[in-house]
């Protein structure tokens, strides 16, 4: 495998790992995935700038950058919708009880989080999954094309 192909495939694999890490129920792993995502985004901009216009590396890097920003747009819209559509009554009741002077134990907080998640799981799936599915689709599609050493013909398309 040549150096160019290794770079492009490695970038896709890094983005896929960063995306998957957000499903691991550990804040530190999710934070590392987010940092990896941002580092890869910066490196992708640099690699695109150093590549031949419309060449193999350039089209894949431009495709990844566009994928990131469209995925971010979907995520922002999803977060806003989740905030508007979610049932916050469990959180509001907890805040009211703390405001009234009640001390919440760790078990109380864990139960509040479990109840909140159960009540709003459907909202979170409907509002946040489109961005994750979009990014997953784009990363896998691009990696398959990169593995065949094909340029991305129309990297400006949303899909």
C-alpha positions as CSV (number, residue, x, y, z in Angstrom):
1,X,0.0,0.0,0.0
2,X,1.3,3.4,-0.8
3,X,1.8,6.3,1.6
4,X,-1.0,8.4,0.3
5,X,-3.5,5.5,0.6
6,X,-2.3,4.8,4.2
7,X,-2.8,8.4,5.1
8,X,-6.3,8.6,3.7
9,X,-7.5,5.2,5.1
10,X,-5.9,6.0,8.5
11,X,-7.8,9.3,8.6
12,X,-11.1,7.5,7.9
13,X,-10.3,4.8,10.5
14,X,-9.5,7.6,13.1
15,X,-12.8,9.3,12.4
16,X,-14.7,6.0,12.7
17,X,-12.9,5.3,16.1
18,X,-13.7,8.8,17.3
19,X,-17.4,8.3,16.4
20,X,-17.7,4.9,18.0
21,X,-16.0,6.1,21.2
22,X,-19.0,8.3,21.8
23,X,-21.1,5.2,22.4
24,X,-18.9,3.9,25.2
25,X,-20.5,4.8,28.6
26,X,-17.4,6.5,30.0
27,X,-17.0,10.3,30.1
28,X,-13.2,10.0,29.7
29,X,-13.4,7.8,26.7
30,X,-16.0,10.1,25.1
31,X,-13.8,13.1,25.8
32,X,-10.8,11.4,24.2
33,X,-13.0,10.6,21.2
34,X,-14.1,14.2,20.9
35,X,-10.4,15.4,21.1
36,X,-9.4,12.8,18.5
37,X,-12.3,14.1,16.3
38,X,-11.0,17.7,16.6
39,X,-7.4,16.7,16.1
40,X,-8.3,14.8,12.9
41,X,-10.3,17.7,11.6
42,X,-7.4,20.1,12.0
43,X,-5.0,17.5,10.4
44,X,-7.5,17.0,7.6
45,X,-7.5,20.7,6.8
46,X,-3.7,20.6,6.7
47,X,-3.5,17.5,4.5
48,X,-6.1,18.9,2.1
49,X,-4.0,22.2,1.8
50,X,-0.9,20.2,1.0
51,X,-2.5,18.0,-1.6
52,X,-2.9,18.3,-5.4
53,X,-6.2,20.0,-6.2
54,X,-8.9,17.4,-7.3
55,X,-6.4,14.6,-6.6
56,X,-7.0,11.4,-4.5
57,X,-6.0,12.9,-1.2
58,X,-7.6,16.3,-1.8
59,X,-11.1,14.9,-2.7
60,X,-11.1,12.6,0.4
61,X,-10.0,15.3,2.8
62,X,-12.5,17.8,1.3
63,X,-15.2,15.0,1.7
64,X,-14.3,14.4,5.3
65,X,-14.3,18.2,6.1
66,X,-17.7,18.6,4.5
67,X,-19.0,15.5,6.3
68,X,-17.9,16.9,9.6
69,X,-19.6,20.2,9.1
70,X,-22.9,18.8,7.9
71,X,-22.8,16.3,10.7
72,X,-22.2,19.1,13.2
73,X,-25.2,21.0,11.7
74,X,-27.4,17.9,12.1
75,X,-26.1,17.5,15.7
76,X,-26.9,21.2,16.6
77,X,-30.4,20.9,15.2
78,X,-30.8,17.6,17.0
79,X,-29.7,19.1,20.3
80,X,-32.0,22.0,20.0
81,X,-34.9,19.7,19.2
82,X,-34.0,17.4,22.1
83,X,-34.0,20.4,24.5
84,X,-37.4,21.5,23.2
85,X,-39.0,18.1,23.0
86,X,-37.6,16.3,26.1
87,X,-39.6,15.9,29.3
88,X,-37.7,17.8,31.9
89,X,-40.1,17.2,34.8
90,X,-37.8,14.8,36.6
91,X,-34.9,17.3,36.5
92,X,-37.2,20.2,37.5
93,X,-38.5,18.2,40.5
94,X,-35.0,17.5,41.6
95,X,-34.0,21.1,41.3
96,X,-37.1,22.2,43.3
97,X,-36.3,19.7,46.1
98,X,-32.7,20.9,46.3
99,X,-34.0,24.5,46.3
100,X,-36.2,23.6,49.2
101,X,-33.2,22.3,51.2
102,X,-33.3,18.6,50.5
103,X,-30.0,16.9,50.2
104,X,-29.7,14.4,47.3
105,X,-27.6,11.3,47.7
106,X,-25.6,9.7,45.0
107,X,-28.4,7.0,44.7
108,X,-31.0,9.8,44.3
109,X,-29.0,11.4,41.5
110,X,-28.5,8.1,39.8
111,X,-32.2,7.4,39.9
112,X,-33.0,10.8,38.6
113,X,-30.7,10.2,35.6
114,X,-32.2,6.8,35.0
115,X,-35.7,8.1,35.1
116,X,-34.8,11.1,32.8
117,X,-33.1,8.8,30.3
118,X,-36.1,6.4,30.3
119,X,-38.6,9.2,29.7
120,X,-36.6,10.8,26.9
121,X,-34.8,7.9,25.2
122,X,-37.2,8.1,22.2
123,X,-36.6,11.9,21.9
124,X,-32.8,11.4,22.0
125,X,-32.9,8.7,19.4
126,X,-35.1,10.7,17.0
127,X,-33.2,13.9,17.4
128,X,-29.6,12.9,17.8
129,X,-29.2,9.7,15.7
130,X,-29.5,11.3,12.3
131,X,-26.1,13.0,12.8
132,X,-24.5,9.8,14.0
133,X,-25.9,7.8,11.1
134,X,-25.0,10.4,8.6
135,X,-21.3,10.5,9.8
136,X,-21.1,6.7,10.0
137,X,-22.5,6.4,6.4
138,X,-20.1,9.1,5.0
139,X,-17.0,7.6,6.8
140,X,-17.7,4.1,5.7
141,X,-18.5,5.1,2.1
142,X,-15.3,7.2,1.9
143,X,-13.2,4.5,3.4
144,X,-14.4,2.0,0.9
145,X,-13.6,4.3,-2.0
146,X,-10.2,5.2,-0.5
147,X,-9.5,1.5,-0.1
148,X,-10.1,1.1,-3.9
149,X,-7.8,4.2,-4.4
150,X,-10.7,6.0,-6.1
151,X,-11.1,9.8,-6.0
152,X,-14.5,11.0,-4.8
153,X,-16.1,12.4,-7.9
154,X,-18.6,14.8,-6.4
155,X,-17.3,15.4,-2.9
156,X,-19.5,18.5,-2.6
157,X,-22.7,16.5,-2.4
158,X,-24.4,16.1,1.0
159,X,-24.8,12.4,0.5
